[in-house]
Amino acid sequence: MRPSRLGTVLLVAAALAAPRAFAVHTTASCASDPQAVGLAQRIDNLRDHMRRIEETHGRPEQRALMDLHLKAMQEGLHELRGRGTTDACRLEIMHALMEQMLRLQLAQRESADR
């Protein structure tokens, strides 16, 4: 593995492992926040998109899924900005979006290396 790629893999692995050490992969802080209705479903949809991207091997199809995923992440950020959620909920959603962004970046690099 090239040094730059190894560094990227280690960074993403650390970023993805850290939340598992502190919390379950849910939006528990958002469960009782009336301003957060629908945000957990949005995150679940993003995770599903990412799973499909990682399972897809055809480059054109993978690129289309990546574009859709990026658009959904942008919409999620826009949606989050317009809501008056609690700080804990906002932090959880931002963390989930950051995780998705890192996974997307890694998938894009892997796709470019093929």
N, C-alpha and C positions, 0 to 999 in steps of 0.2 A: 504494500500500500504506500502511495506517495506521502511524504511528510505533511503536505498541506491538507490532503484528504484525511489522514490520520487525525490531525488536529481538529478538523471539522467533526469527524465522527465522535471523538472524545468529548467535544463541547456539547454536541447534541445529546449524547448519552448522559452526560452529567445533568443537563437541563431537564431531560425527561425523567431521570431517576430521582431528582430532588423532590418533586412534589409527592412521589409515592412514599417517601420517607416521612412526610408530615401529614398527608391527608389522602383520603380516598379520592378517586377520580370522579367526583360528583360536584354538583353545585349546591351543596347543603346550605350554605349561607344565604342562598337565594330562595330557598323553599318557602320561607315565611315572609318574603318581601313581595308585597302586591305589585310593586313597580317592575318586578323581574319576570312576570308571567311571559312565558314563551322563550326566554333566554336559554334555559337549560335544553329545550328542544333544538334550538339553533346550534348549540354546541354539539349535541348528539348528532345532528345532521352533518356538521363539519367533520366529526370523527368518522362517520360513515363514508363521506367523500374521500377522506384520506385513506381509509382502508381500501377502497376501490382503486385509488391511484396506485397504492403499493402493490396491489394484486394484478394490475394491468401491465401487460408486456408490450402491447402494440404502441409504438411511439406516437402516432397521430391521435389515437384514442386517449392515451395518457396525457398528452398535451391539452386536449379538449377538457379532460377532467380537471387538470391543474388550473386552467383558466376559469372554470366554473367554481372551483374551490377558492381561488383568490377573490373572485367577485363576491362569493358568500362571506368571506372573512371581512372584506371591506364593508359590506352591508351590516354585518354584525357589529363592527366598530361604530358605524354611523348610528345604528339602533341603540347601542349602549350609551352613546353621548347624549341621546335625546331622553334618556330615562333618569329618574331621580332615585336610583337604587342606593342601598346602604353601601358604605365603604367596603365592608367584608364581601358583599356580593359582587361589587364592581371589581375587586381584586381577584376573586375567583374567576370571573368571566375573562378578565384581561390575561390571567395566567393561562387559561384554556386556549385563548386566541394566540398567545405567544407560543404555546406548545405546538399548535397547528402550523404556525408560520415556520417554526424550526423544522418540523417534519416535512413541510412542503419544500423548503430549501434543500433539505437532504435528498428528497425524491428528485428534484430538478437536477441536482449535481449527478446523481446516479444515472439519470436518463441521459444526460449530456456525455457521460463517460462511456456509454454503450456504443 
